[in-house]
């Protein structure tokens, strides 16, 4: 299956839900066209996640891997984690995020166009729902 030619950036909303007592994280992402067409969505769960910020970074990393697998080449990552956007855009790799932020930086090189931007939490409800449902499934199994 050959992906359609992308002339504008595809929007990818990401979010994470983190349980501070179990250190589990649920991550969710959804790909939406500029015309508000929902193309694809996904979730992932992670054990031994040390913080909410790490969980948010894992959500972005997972979404980027998923975008590459789907053949998307122009993407705008939208997250409600303003601190993470600042870290990624500065290319500063804090110790607790070093491996994941380097992974994100490396994955970014595979895209023709990539932008990381902050979106208010109330504009990120679809990704938030996916992340919470993924986390909930890990706690009930």
Secondary structure, DSSP 8 states (H G I E B T S, - for coil): ------SS-EEEEEEEEEETTTTEEEEEEEEE-TT--EEEEEEEEESS---HHHHHHHHHHHHHHHHHHHT--EEEEEES-HHHHHHHHHT---GGGHHHHHHHHHHHTTSSEEEEEE--GGG-HHHHHHHHHHHHHHHH-
